[in-house]
């Protein structure tokens, strides 16, 4: 496949409220160092080489995030950052990225990826992206499914239908339907059947094909997108985008396009994938001690079990005694202590602070 045809579009728009107090309005989760010395954004770009050269990697992000993200990946050309005036969901973000790619290359194939996933088998990840591009070149919409390691209720599921061709050693299937996060009983049934994949939120398709789907399934958004596209490359682009984008309805790519698309191929793959959405996901990435504790930074414990300790300040010691099943996250100006089974409620705490008008902690 020619270098001029395949591009990566990294979606880097989320704030990551469930990773508060480390993630903030001016420091989104993709800019954080959660695993090792590299940030999530840097990991997202690192794992694409050498399949994608820097000029083939695009990033769609809100304007206020572009300075910090671009400083972390200086190898990417500044013009490869596609700026959203405000977040309108994954559907519009992908549409905006697609028209930028089409202007550069009318035959562009795009891999839609995100900056908040962690992938351990990067070589296999690049191989499946190569296989997916071959399927997408034929006009199919391709979604990467993740082979479930447990009956998780935190992910959407994709039902695998008729088996299609094997591509580059990867079996491919017609995607029958997308199911939102199921209850535990349904999830267990899906995993036992062997006919479902987790919905990774990673897609590969021709840019012109996804624009066609917007036209068919989201006609109001398509009309707005066409108006923005007409202004691309002119002095009126910025004002046009700024005027239209707040009127765009918020929509995910799953609800807006994938659930109603008729030609979707799923490639199930095991690439050591994890969606780093909340503090509970971190222990899956980091080594635990004999008592099940995971610690980042300076931590000394007595009788502490099954607890995550994240020290955002390297000079500060966190000492714990007699704790079990907690999440402890310490930053320069805020400390979070929460029961592990309540860590999904961190988002509710952020909302509480918003309601209190305490923006200095957000």
C-alpha positions in Angstrom: 0.0 0.0 0.0 1.5 3.4 -1.0 2.6 5.8 1.7 0.2 8.4 0.3 -2.9 6.4 1.0 -2.9 5.3 4.6 -3.3 7.7 7.5 -3.9 7.5 11.3 -6.4 9.8 13.0 -5.9 9.9 16.7 -8.8 11.1 18.7 -7.5 13.1 21.7 -10.4 15.1 22.8 -11.5 13.7 26.1 -10.8 15.3 29.5 -10.8 12.1 31.4 -12.9 13.1 34.4 -12.7 9.6 36.0 -8.9 10.1 36.4 -9.4 13.2 38.5 -7.6 14.7 40.4 -4.6 13.9 38.1 -6.5 14.9 35.0 -7.7 18.5 34.8 -9.2 20.8 32.3 -5.8 22.1 31.3 -4.1 18.6 31.7 -6.3 16.0 30.0 -5.6 12.3 30.5 -3.9 11.8 27.2 -1.2 14.2 28.4 -0.6 12.2 31.6 2.3 9.8 32.4 0.3 6.9 33.8 2.6 4.0 32.7 6.3 4.4 32.4 8.0 7.7 31.3 5.9 8.4 28.2 2.5 10.0 28.2 -0.6 8.4 26.8 -0.3 10.7 23.7 3.3 9.7 23.2 2.5 6.0 23.5 -0.3 6.4 20.9 2.1 7.9 18.4 5.1 5.6 19.3 3.2 2.4 18.5 2.3 3.6 15.0 5.9 3.7 13.8 7.2 2.5 11.4 3.8 1.7 9.7 2.9 5.4 9.7 5.4 8.2 9.1 4.8 11.4 11.2 3.3 13.2 8.2 0.6 10.5 8.0 -0.5 10.8 11.6 -3.2 13.3 12.4 -4.7 14.3 15.7 -8.2 15.7 16.4 -8.4 17.6 19.7 -10.0 20.6 21.3 -8.1 23.8 20.7 -7.0 24.3 24.3 -5.3 20.9 24.3 -3.3 21.3 21.1 -0.3 23.2 22.7 0.3 20.6 25.4 -0.2 17.6 23.0 1.8 19.1 20.2 4.7 19.8 22.6 4.7 16.1 23.6 4.9 14.8 20.0 7.0 17.5 18.2 7.7 15.0 15.3 4.1 15.6 14.1 3.7 18.5 11.7 1.7 21.3 13.4 -0.8 21.3 10.5 -1.7 17.7 11.3 -3.6 18.8 14.4 -7.3 19.1 13.5 -8.8 21.6 16.0 -12.3 21.2 17.3 -13.7 24.4 18.8 -15.5 22.2 21.3 -16.1 18.5 21.8 -19.2 17.2 20.0 -18.6 13.4 20.4 -16.7 10.9 18.4 -19.0 11.1 15.3 -18.4 14.7 14.5 -14.7 14.5 15.5 -14.2 11.7 12.9 -16.1 13.6 10.3 -13.9 16.7 10.8 -10.8 14.5 10.5 -12.1 12.8 7.4 -12.6 16.0 5.4 -9.1 17.2 6.2 -7.7 13.9 5.0 -9.8 14.0 1.8 -8.5 17.4 1.0 -5.0 16.1 1.2 -5.7 12.8 -0.5 -9.0 11.9 -2.1 -8.2 8.2 -1.8 -7.2 8.4 1.8 -7.7 5.3 4.0 -8.0 6.3 7.7 -7.4 4.3 10.8 -9.4 5.9 13.6 -7.5 5.4 16.9 -7.6 7.0 20.3 -5.0 8.4 22.7 -6.4 6.7 25.8 -5.8 3.1 25.0 -2.9 1.0 26.1 -1.7 -1.8 23.8 1.1 -4.2 24.8 1.5 -6.2 21.6 2.3 -3.3 19.3 3.7 -5.4 16.5 0.5 -7.4 16.2 -1.5 -4.1 16.4 0.4 -2.8 13.4 -0.1 -6.1 11.5 -3.9 -6.0 12.1 -4.0 -2.3 10.9 -2.2 -3.4 7.7 -4.8 -6.2 7.2 -7.7 -3.9 8.0 -6.5 -1.4 5.4 -6.7 -4.1 2.7 -10.3 -4.8 3.6 -11.1 -1.1 3.8 -9.6 -0.4 0.4 -12.5 -2.5 -1.0 -15.0 -0.1 0.5 -15.9 -2.0 3.7 -16.1 -0.3 7.1 -13.8 -2.2 9.4 -13.9 -2.3 13.2 -11.3 -3.9 15.3 -12.8 -6.2 17.9 -11.0 -7.3 21.0 -11.2 -10.9 22.1 -12.9 -10.7 25.5 -10.7 -11.8 28.5 -13.7 -11.6 30.9 -17.5 -10.9 30.8 -16.9 -7.2 31.3 -19.9 -5.0 31.6 -17.8 -1.9 30.9 -17.5 -2.4 27.1 -19.9 -2.6 24.2 -19.9 -5.9 22.2 -19.9 -6.7 18.5 -21.7 -9.9 17.3 -19.6 -11.8 14.7 -21.7 -13.1 11.8 -20.7 -14.9 8.7 -17.0 -15.7 8.4 -15.3 -13.8 5.5 -11.8 -14.1 4.1 -8.7 -14.4 6.1 -6.4 -11.4 5.6 -2.8 -11.4 6.5 -3.5 -14.3 8.9 -6.4 -12.6 10.6 -9.9 -14.1 10.3 -12.6 -11.5 9.4 -16.3 -11.6 10.0 -19.4 -9.7 9.0 -20.5 -7.6 12.0 -24.1 -8.5 12.8 -24.9 -5.9 15.4 -23.4 -3.6 18.1 -24.7 -4.0 21.7 -24.1 -1.4 24.3 -22.7 -2.2 27.7 -24.7 -5.4 28.8 -25.7 -6.6 32.2 -23.6 -9.3 33.8 -25.8 -12.2 32.7 -25.8 -11.1 29.1 -22.1 -10.4 29.1 -21.4 -13.9 30.5 -23.6 -15.5 27.7 -21.8 -13.4 25.0 -18.3 -14.4 26.1 -19.3 -18.1 26.5 -20.7 -18.2 23.0 -17.4 -17.2 21.5 -19.3 -15.1 18.9 -18.7 -11.6 20.3 -15.9 -9.2 20.5 -15.4 -6.1 22.7 -16.0 -2.9 20.8 -12.5 -1.3 20.9 -13.6 2.0 19.3 -10.9 1.6 16.6 -12.0 1.6 13.0 -10.4 1.6 9.5 -12.2 2.8 6.4 -11.8 4.9 3.3 -12.4 8.5 4.2 -14.9 9.0 1.4 -16.9 5.9 2.6 -17.4 7.3 6.1 -18.5 10.7 4.7 -21.0 8.7 2.6 -22.3 7.1 5.8 -22.7 10.5 7.4 -24.7 11.7 4.4 -27.0 8.6 4.6 -27.4 8.3 8.4 -26.7 11.8 9.8 -27.9 14.1 7.0 -28.1 17.2 9.2 -24.5 16.8 10.4 -23.4 16.0 6.8 -24.8 19.3 5.6 -22.9 21.1 8.4 -19.7 19.2 7.5 -20.1 20.1 3.8 -20.3 23.8 4.7 -17.1 23.5 6.8 -15.4 21.5 4.0 -16.2 24.2 1.4 -14.3 26.7 3.5 -11.2 24.5 4.0 -8.0 26.2 2.8 -9.6 29.6 2.7 -9.4 32.5 5.2 -13.0 31.8 6.1 -12.4 28.3 7.4 -11.8 29.4 11.1 -14.9 31.6 11.4 -17.0 29.1 9.5 -16.0 26.3 11.9 -16.4 28.5 14.9 -20.0 29.4 13.8 -21.1 25.9 12.8 -19.5 23.6 15.3 -21.5 24.7 18.4 -24.7 23.9 16.4 -23.5 20.3 15.7 -25.5 17.7 17.7 -23.4 15.6 20.0 -23.2 12.0 18.7 -21.0 9.0 19.0 -19.8 7.1 15.9 -21.4 3.9 17.3 -24.9 5.3 17.6 -24.6 7.7 14.7 -23.1 5.4 12.1 -22.0 1.9 13.1 -25.3 0.5 14.5 -27.0 1.4 11.2 -24.2 0.7 8.8 -24.9 -2.3 6.4 -21.3 -3.2 5.4 -19.2 -3.6 8.5 -16.4 -6.1 8.9 -15.1 -7.0 12.3 -11.5 -8.4 12.8 -11.3 -9.9 16.3 -7.7 -9.6 17.7 -5.8 -10.1 20.9 -3.3 -7.2 21.2 -3.1 -6.8 24.9 -5.6 -3.9 24.7 -6.9 -1.9 27.7 -9.1 1.2 27.7 -7.5 3.4 30.4 -10.7 5.1 31.4 -10.6 5.1 35.2 -8.3 4.4 38.2 -9.5 0.8 38.2 -7.8 0.1 34.9 -4.4 1.0 36.2 -3.8 -2.1 38.3 -4.2 -4.2 35.1 -1.1 -2.4 33.6 1.2 -2.1 36.6 2.8 -4.8 38.8 1.2 -5.5 42.2 3.0 -6.6 45.4 2.2 -9.8 47.3 -0.7 -8.1 49.0 -2.3 -6.9 45.8 -1.2 -3.3 46.2 -0.2 -1.2 43.1 1.9 1.9 43.9 3.3 4.7 41.7 5.7 6.9 43.6 6.8 6.8 47.2 4.6 4.4 49.2 5.3 2.7 52.5 2.6 0.4 54.0 1.6 -1.7 57.0 -1.2 -4.2 56.7 -2.5 -2.6 53.4 -4.1 -4.8 50.8 -5.6 -4.6 47.3 -5.1 -0.8 47.3 -3.9 1.5 44.5 -1.7 4.4 45.5 -0.7 7.0 42.9 1.7 9.7 44.2 1.6 12.6 41.7 4.3 14.4 43.7 7.6 12.6 43.5 9.0 14.2 46.7 5.9 13.3 48.8 5.6 10.0 50.7 2.2 8.2 51.1 2.1 6.0 54.1 -0.8 3.7 54.6 -1.8 1.5 57.6 -4.6 -1.0 57.7 -6.3 -0.1 54.4 -8.0 -2.5 52.0 -9.6 -2.0 48.6 -9.0 1.7 48.3 -7.8 4.1 45.6 -5.5 6.9 46.9 -4.4 9.6 44.4 -2.3 12.4 45.7 -1.6 15.6 43.6 -0.1 19.0 44.5 -3.5 20.5 45.4 -6.0 17.6 45.8 -6.2 14.2 47.4 -8.7 11.5 46.4 -9.5 8.6 48.7 -12.2 6.3 47.4 -13.4 2.7 47.8 -12.4 0.7 44.7 -16.0 -0.3 44.0 -17.0 3.4 43.9 -14.2 4.6 41.6 -16.8 5.1 38.7 -18.2 7.9 41.0 -15.1 10.0 40.5 -17.0 11.6 37.7 -19.8 12.5 40.1 -17.2 14.2 42.4 -16.1 16.4 39.5 -19.7 17.3 38.8 -20.1 18.2 42.5 -17.1 20.5 42.4 -18.5 22.1 39.2 -21.8 22.7 41.0 -19.9 24.3 44.0 -18.1 26.6 41.6 -14.7 25.3 42.7 -13.0 25.6 39.3 -9.6 25.9 40.9 -9.7 22.1 41.5 -10.9 21.2 38.0 
